[in-house]
Amino acid sequence: MTLQEIQASDKPILRPVDIAPILQCDPQYIRDIARSNPVTLGFPALVMGKRVKIPRIPFLQFLGYKEVSQ
């Protein structure tokens, strides 16, 4: 997904594959860090078994967006 698509989306949860292009990293890196040391990501990540989910609004706030549509 692009940043514009994430901003326009109404999905409450994003996947590592959605945000990896924005952070310019591999989705597996996000998964690994979310499991081992989630504080270093800078945004919340939910680990549910093998799945990693990222709340959209906190992720956008991490990127500096103040006005985020819910």
MOGILIN-V114823 format. One record per residue. N is the residue number from 0. NEAR is the number of other C-alpha atoms within 10 Angstrom. D_CENTER is the distance of its C-alpha to the mean C-alpha in whole Angstrom. Layout:
n	near	d_center
N	NEAR	D_CENTER
N	NEAR	D_CENTER
This chain:
n	near	d_center
0	15	11
1	12	12
2	14	11
3	8	14
4	10	13
5	18	10
6	18	12
7	12	15
8	15	13
9	12	14
10	12	12
11	13	10
12	17	8
13	19	6
14	18	6
15	21	6
16	15	9
17	17	7
18	21	5
19	17	8
20	14	11
21	12	9
22	12	9
23	8	12
24	13	12
25	13	13
26	16	10
27	12	13
28	12	12
29	20	9
30	21	10
31	12	13
32	14	12
33	22	10
34	17	14
35	9	16
36	9	15
37	17	12
38	11	13
39	10	13
40	13	9
41	11	10
42	18	7
43	17	8
44	24	7
45	15	10
46	14	12
47	9	14
48	7	17
49	7	16
50	11	13
51	18	9
52	17	7
53	20	4
54	16	6
55	23	6
56	23	9
57	18	8
58	20	5
59	17	8
60	13	10
61	14	9
62	14	10
63	9	13
64	12	14
65	10	16
66	10	17
67	12	14
68	9	16
69	11	15
